[in-house]
C-alpha cells in the first residue's frame, strides 16, 4: 500500500449495512467515495458511501 492510499469502509445508503472495504487514493480524490455495489441485506445493487 502506497503512502497516499487510505483504507475505507463502504456502507449501504439504504440499510446502513457496512459490508465492503476498499482503498482510496487521497491525492486524486479528496471527497467521499461512492460506488454502486450489491447489498446482501437489500438484495439489490445500491449506492455505497465511504463512512467516517
C-alpha positions as CSV (number, residue, x, y, z in Angstrom):
1,X,0.0,0.0,0.0
2,X,1.4,3.4,-1.0
3,X,1.7,6.2,1.4
4,X,-1.1,8.3,-0.3
5,X,-3.6,5.4,-0.1
6,X,-6.1,5.0,2.7
7,X,-8.3,2.0,3.6
8,X,-12.0,2.9,3.8
9,X,-15.2,1.1,4.8
10,X,-18.3,1.4,2.5
11,X,-21.8,1.4,3.9
12,X,-25.1,0.9,2.1
13,X,-27.2,4.1,1.8
14,X,-30.5,2.3,2.1
15,X,-29.9,0.0,5.1
16,X,-26.6,1.4,6.5
17,X,-25.0,-2.1,6.5
18,X,-21.2,-1.8,6.4
19,X,-20.2,-4.7,4.1
20,X,-17.3,-3.6,1.9
21,X,-13.8,-2.4,2.3
22,X,-11.7,-0.6,-0.3
23,X,-8.6,1.5,-0.9
24,X,-8.8,5.2,-1.8
25,X,-6.1,7.4,-3.3
26,X,-6.1,10.5,-1.2
27,X,-4.1,12.6,-3.7
28,X,-6.6,12.2,-6.6
29,X,-9.8,12.1,-4.6
30,X,-10.5,14.4,-1.6
31,X,-14.2,13.8,-1.3
32,X,-16.0,10.7,-0.1
33,X,-16.0,7.6,-2.3
34,X,-19.4,6.5,-3.8
35,X,-19.8,3.2,-5.6
36,X,-22.8,1.1,-6.7
37,X,-22.4,-2.3,-5.1
38,X,-24.6,-5.3,-4.3
39,X,-26.0,-5.3,-0.8
40,X,-27.0,-8.7,0.6
41,X,-29.4,-7.2,3.1
42,X,-31.4,-5.2,0.5
43,X,-31.0,-7.9,-2.2
44,X,-30.2,-5.2,-4.9
45,X,-27.5,-3.0,-6.2
46,X,-27.5,0.2,-4.2
47,X,-25.2,3.2,-3.7
48,X,-22.5,2.6,-1.1
49,X,-20.7,5.5,0.5
50,X,-17.4,5.9,2.5
51,X,-18.0,6.1,6.2
52,X,-16.1,8.1,8.7
